[in-house]
Amino acid sequence: MGKSYYISTFGCQMNVHESEKLAGLLSVRGYFEALSPEKADVIVFNTCCIRETAETRIAGRLGNLKRIKEENPRVILAVCGCMTQKKGGAEALIKRFPYIDIIFGTHNLTQFGAYLDAYEGKKTVEIWEKETPGEEDGTAVKRAGTVNAWVNIMYGCNNFCSYCIVPYVRGRERSRKKADILADMRGLLDEGYKEITLLGQNVNSYGEPGGFSGLLADAAALSGTFKLKFMTSHPKDLTEDVVRVMAMSDKLAAHIHLPVQSGSDRVLSLMNRKYTGKKYLETIDMIRKYLPNAGLSSDVMVGFPTETEADFLDTVRLVETVRFSNLFTFIYSRRSGTPAADMAQIPYKVKQERIARLIARQKEIGPALAGEAVGRVFTVLCEEIHGGVARGKTQCEREMTFPADGVKPGDFVRVRALRHKNTGLIGELV
């Protein structure tokens, strides 16, 4: 049957999509996907270093590979991603895990196939300082989904939030040409994909002529029935013209993920986020002017250095004011090489206690919002079916389950919400 591969992915949606590219590079070389690392000829770890906990978990998994390498010396172990691109990251991995065979970074991901072709038992370590323009265009992609697909519109980040290592491991912002993005989308639609998510660390900074709103308008104008999403937006850059385009097209999901991180102006300033709590709420009001029933989700970081109880309560009040349908909460994790790492840290127990309170409050808000949706009829894209039950998301990105009667994945159907369970809805076909 040929040789096999196993890819273990850590981190964000960008990493998930890049693992699809790694799988594509392997597939065109005749490799097939193995069900476990023990059964693979090539094992790839696509890493994340956004939080210390992520690195710790990855290190533990890499340690477990030693046994596999000892039992099968011919297996090739490769590590890539943000953890290797970080300054000193590759050297640290080599020292701690000398049995890794190939190490490469975020900027030379497309070279993995060449490294594999040339591998003859000698360790390969290559980290590019920056990406070659257009390097990833045309890369083979083996999609993990059958209904949903990702499309990069840009790479890198220019924001330099004081807690974040992304600009150091992903580089400065680089936008893809609009024509190439639209060509990728047409190809995916021709293949039958029904949901496309445009990806970037800060999509609102898309720098080609027409900006992000122009790209959205042209993307939504493509022929066919499909759902268009994007992530992630930065609160300081989300503009009214983008939301206006969203309101004008039924193809664009009525959902925005807008990471606030904190409700405290003092903490936001220390984070270098470049907006205030008041400005953030004004942006929310603008969104709701055009999209009254929009789904809103956000990221909140608890326990940032020097955060006081008053700062934390500002965050809770903002969460209560906005009423997010989904909230992704994180405890601040110190990242060496970032300005926040040198700030006065607060005790971990304080962080734990605060995040527990925030999660408890959100667990009241989320289900209450779902309850308000009961009785309404939604357009739902069916994503999968199990045991006669279909699952999908509404246009505002709320989970919906319903009887699968005659429905198949990829179908757009009308569903009436009958009741809710936690933050999800349970409905019936209309």
N, C-alpha and C positions, 0 to 999 in steps of 0.2 A: 504493500500500500504506500510505500515511500516513507519519508521522515515526517515527524510530527513536531508541533510547537505548543507551548503553553505560555500565555501572557497573564501576568498578575498586575492589575492596575490600581494605583492609589491616587486619591486627590479629586480634582475638579472635572467638569465636563470637557474641558480642553484636553486633559490627560486621557479621558475615555475615548475621545475622537482620535487622538494621536495613537492610541493603541490599535484603533481600527486601521490606521495607516501602516503600523508595524505588521499587523496581520496581513494586510494587502501585499506588503513586500515579501512576506514569507510565502503567501499563497501562490504568487506568480512564479516562485521558485520550486513549486511542487509540494510544499509542506501542507499538512492537514492539521486541524486543531485537535489536541489531545484533551481528554477529560480531566486529567490531573497532572501535576508536575512529574510525578513518578513515572508516567508513561510517555514523557516527551523527550525528544532528541535535542530540542532547543528550549530553554526556559528564559523568559524575558521578564524583568521587573521594571515597570514604568513608574517611577517614584514621585513622591511629593515631599516638599519640605516646608510647607506653609505653617505647620505647627510642630512643636517638638514631639508631641505625642505621635504624630504621623511618622516621624523619623524613627522613633523608638519601636513602633510596631513593624516597620519595614526591616529594621535591623534584626528583630527577632525572627522574622520570616526568612531573611537571608541566612541566618545562622542555621536554620533547619535544612537549608539546601546542602550543607556540608555532607550530610549522610548520603544524599542522592548522588553527589559527585564521587564519593568514596565507593559506592556500590556500582556506579557506572561512569568511569573516567571519561568516556567518550561524549557524555552529555555536555552541551555548550551552555554556559551560564552568562547571560548578558544583563546589564543594569544600565538604565538611562533615565532621563527626566530631570526634574528640578533638583533633586538631591545630588546628582552628579555634576550639574551645572554650577551649583553653589561654590564659592571660592573655597578651595581646599577639600571639597567634597569627594572628588575622585580619589585623591591621595589617601583620604581617611578610609575609604572603602577598600582600597587595595591593601592597606595595612591590616585592617580588621578581618577582611574576607579574601585572603590571597587566592582562593580557588575560583574567583570570578574571572571569566575569560575575556569578555568584551565590555568596555565601559565607554559610553558616549553621552553627549549632552542634549539639551533642548534644540540647539541651533543646527545640529547635524543629524537629526533623526532620520532623514531620507537616505543617509549613507549606510544605514544598518545592513541593507542587503549586500552592499559591496564589502563591508567588514566581514560578513558571514561567508561570502564567496571566497574571500582571501584567507580565511582562518585556517591555519595549519598547526595548531597547538601552541602558538606563541601568543601571549597576552596582547590584546589590542586596547589601547586607551587613547581616545581622541576627543577633546573638548574644544569646540570652536568658540571664540570670543563673541562672534556675532553671526547672524544668519546671512546667507547669500540671497539677495532679492529674487523672489520667484522660485526659491529652492523647492518648496513643497507643492507648487502647482503641477498637476499631472501625476502626482503620486498615486499608485494603486491603493484602493481602499476596500477593505472587507468589512462591510457594515454589520454591526451586531444586531440591529433592529430590522424588522420587516415592514414596519409602518412608519417609523420615525428615523430621520437622518439629520446629521449635523453638517454645517458648512461654515468653515472659518471665513470671516470677513477681514480680520486683522489679527496681528500678533503683538505681544508686548504691552507695556504700560508706562505712562509718563507721570503718574500721580505721586509716587513715593510717599504713601501713607507711612507714618513713623513705625508701625508695627509689622509692616509687610515686606517680604523678601522677593516678591514677584518681579519688580523691575530689575533686580540684580540677576535673576536666573532666566528671565524671559526677554530681557532687553527692552529697548525703546519701542514705541508704537510704530507699526508698519502695516499700512492698509493694502489689501489686495485690490486689483483693478475690478471695477464694477462688472465689466464684460465677462471676466473670468468667473465671478461669483454667480452671475445670472446663467452662464453656460453650465456650471455645476448644478444649479437648481433645475434647469431644463432636463439635464440628463437624469437626475433623480426622479423627477416627475414622470419622465418617459418609462423609467423602470418600475413605476407603480407606487412610489413612496407618497404618503398622504400628509405627512407633517414634517416640516423643515425648520430647524432651529439655527439661526444665525449666531455665530459664536465670536466673542472677543472679550478681552479683559475689561474693556470699557467701550461698548459698541457706539456710544454717543460721540466718541472722538473719531469715528470713521472719517478719513481725511481725503477721500477722492471727490472730484467735482459733484456738487449736489448734496454732499454730506450724507448723514445717516437717513434723514427723512426722504431724500431723493432715492436712495437705495431701496428703502422700504416700499416707496410708491412703485418703483419699477419692478420690484420682486413680486408685489401683490398683483401687478398687472399681467403676470405670466398666465397663459391659458391653463385651464384645468381646475379641478376642485381640490383644494388642499388647505391646510392650516399652516400659518406662518408665525413663528415665535422668535424671540431673541433674548440673549443674555450675555453679559450683565450690564446694567446701566449704572452710571455714577450720578448721585443726586445733584451734584453741581453742574452737570452737563446735559441732563434730560431737558429738552426744549419743547415748547408748545407745538412747533411744527411737526415734531415726531408724533405726539399724541393726536394731533389733528388728522394725520395720515391714518393712524390706527382706527380712529372713529369713522373714517370714510370707507373702509374696506372690511367686508365680513370675513375675509381670509385671515386677517391679522387677529391673533388671540387677544381678547380683552383682558390682558394680564401683564403686569409689570413687576419684575423683581428689582427692588430698589433698596440696596443695603444702607441702613442708617447707622449701624454700629453703636451709636450712643445717643441719648437724648440730652446730654449735658453739653452746653456750649464750651465750657472749659475743657472737657475731655476731648470734644471734637477738634478743638484748636490744637491740643497736644498730639492728636492723631494726624494732624495735617490734612483734614478732610475738606476744608475750604467751604463749609457751609455751616449754618446754625440750625438749631432745632426749629426756629421760626421759619427759616427759609425752606426747610424740609417739609413742614406742614403746608406751606404755600404751594409747593410743588404737588403735594397730595391733592389739595383743593383744585389745582389746575387739571390734574388727571381726571378727577371726578366731574368736572364741568363738562368734559367731552365724553367720558365713559363712566356714567353714574354707577354701573354695576360691575366695574372692573375688579378683578381679583388682584390683591396686592400682597406681596410677600417681601420679606426682608431678612437681613442678617443683623444680629445684635451680639456685640462682644461685651462680656461682663468681666470686671476685674482688671481693666486696663490700669497701668501704673498710676498711682496716686488717687484712683477713684475713691471718692468718699460716699457715705451713705446718701448724702444729698444728691450727688451726681447720679447714683444708681436710681434714686426715686424719680429724677428727671426722665430717665429712660423708661421707667415703668409708666409714667404719666403719658409719654409720647406713644407708647404701645397701646395704651388704653384709648387715646384720642384717635389714632389711625384705625385701630381694629383690623389688624392684618389677618388674612385668611390662613396664612402659614408664616411661621417665624422660625428661623434657624438660629439657634442660640449656641454660643461658644464661650468657653472660659479663655481669657487671654493666655497665650502661650509665648514665653520669651523666645525671641529669635535673635541669635547672635548676628551681628552685622547690621542690625537695624537700630535707629535712634532710641526706640522705646526700650531696648534691652538695657540701656544705661540709666533709665529712670528708676525712681524708687518703687520697688515692687510691693504688692500687698499680699498678706498671708493667703495661702491656698484655701484654708477653711472658710475665710471670708468670701472668696470667690464662689466656693461650692454653695454656701448658704444663700448668696444672692441669686445665683442662677436657678436654684431650686424654687425660689419665690417667683422669679420671672416666668419660669416654665409653668408653674401652677396657675399664674394669672392668664397666660396664653391658653391654657387648657380650658379656661372658662370662656374666653373670647371666641376661639375657633369653632367649637361646637354651637355656640349661640348664633354665629353667622350662618353656619350650615342649616340651623333650624329655620332661619329667616328665608332660606331658599326653598323650603318645602312648599309644594304646590305649583312652583314655576315649571315651565317647559324649556328645556335646553337642547341645543344642538351638540351632540356628543360624537367624537371620533372613537370608534371601537378599536382598542389596541390589542386586546387578547381575549380569549374565551377559555374558561376552565369549568368542566362539569356543568355545562349548560348555562353558565353565568358569564355575561360579557362585562368587561371592564374598560373604561375609557375616561376621558376628561372633557369637561364642558369647555366652552370658549373662554371662560374666566378661570380655567385650569383647576376646577374642583373635581375630585375623584367621583365617579359615578359607576355603580354596578346595576345591572338590569338583566332580565331574562334574554337569552341569546336568540330567541325564536327567529330563525331565518337570517340572522345577522352574521356577518363574517368580519374578521379584522380588516381595517381599512375603510369600512363603511361609515358614512356620516348618517346619523339617525336622530330623530326627535324623541326625547325622553322626558317624561314628567317625574319630578322628584316627589316620592310618596312619604319618605321619612329620612332621617339622617342617623348615622352612627358615627360618633365622634365628629371628625371634620368632613367625612365623606357622605355622599348621598346614595340612597337606594331608590330606584325608580322603575317605571314601566314604559314600554314603547308606546308612542302616540300613533 
